[in-house]
Amino acid sequence: MSIEKRLKRVLRDVEEVVTEEELRKVLEDNSSPTAYIGIEPSGFMHIGQGMLTARKVRDMQEAGFTVKILLADWHAYINDKFGGSIEDIKICGDYIRDCFIALGVDKDKVEFVLASEIMDNMDYWERVLRVAKANSVARIRRSVDIMGREAEDTDSDSSKLIYPSLQVTDIFELGVDVAYAGMDQRRAHMLARDTADKLGWKKPVAIHTPILTGLKGGGRMDSAHKGKMSKSDPDSCIFIHDTPEDISRKVKGAFCPPSKEDNPMLDMCRYLIFPETSEINVPRDEKWGGPLLYKTYKELEGAYIKGELHPADLKNAVNLYLTDLLKPVRQHFQQNPDNYGRMKELIPTSL
């Protein structure tokens, strides 16, 4: 695959890259580039975190990257997940591994790393201190929103001030060329790049994909990430292993305004469905004009904004395609139920 094709694959449906020139140089100079994404083991995986992330990991793998998925167990502890039980958090980490494999990530080009493993050496903690020393308290407090929290949360729990320095240190400890995450992690990556300049360390390229709007709408981004798809609100998201009945129910009740802004149905078409299929066929009764066929997202979006595509018909199509795309995931967990079963025992009482 040529450099241009590899670059295009990595940047497919990316909202931001900092910078494209640096990414091109990584591809030109490094025959075995590496990338990282950090995942807090914090609950069931939804389609925003799962499908979107796994597809970008696959994109990078196809472009020649080995991707390191950091299962950030102690980070989840700081963020109060599973009531602070590190044992339960590690169970969730095992489940997260299963999720990525179920979503088609190439097992031969991915490396799962537990944060507790890389923290078990003095070099890591030396880097943490150097990162913290290179940045002001004000800058660190502004970065606390990477946890989905407000800066004021540090007033009652000082461990949360450590979190940004840990996340930045992870990138340097893993020695990767590219740091990848959703747009909600942008501040952590910019903090890492600034710190690299200050300390003369290898500066990571930062790649950010969009944040899916939750089923209840309300916007993809604000200071507390309200409106995004969130596992903490099961009615705002679709989990990757939801049954067809659950998917149908959730899609039917989803917010679907007559615009492209804050529209979870259009988000799913754009970021989840169209990248996996060459067209979307919308079933429709003959009395309403019969089926509709859209070969591009822009075509579908335009028809919807003009009122040519009814919200109910859009929802019906999303339901059908999403159910089909998630079928291999459901089959994987039927055949490999252990870690998912352990998670189902934890979630009702611990999260």
Buried (B, 14 or more C-beta within 10 A) or exposed (E): EEEEEBBEBBBEBBBBBBEBEBBBEBBEEEEEBBBBBBBBBBBBBBBBBBBBBBBBBBBBBBBBBBBBBBBBBBBBBBBBBBEEBBEBBBBBBBBBBBBBBBBBBBEEBBEBBBBBEBBEEEEBEEBBEBBBEBBEEEBBBBBBBBBBBEBEBBEEEEEBBBBBBBBBBBBBBBEBBBBBBBBBBBBBBBBBBBBBEEBEBEBBBBBBBBBBBBBBBBBBBEEEBBBBBBBEEBEBBBBBBBEBEBBBBBBEEBBBEEEBEBBBBBBBBBBBBBBEEEEBEBEBEEEEEEEBEBEEBEBBBBBBBEEEBBBEBBBBBBBBBBBEBBEEBBEBBEEEEEBBEBBEEBBEEBB
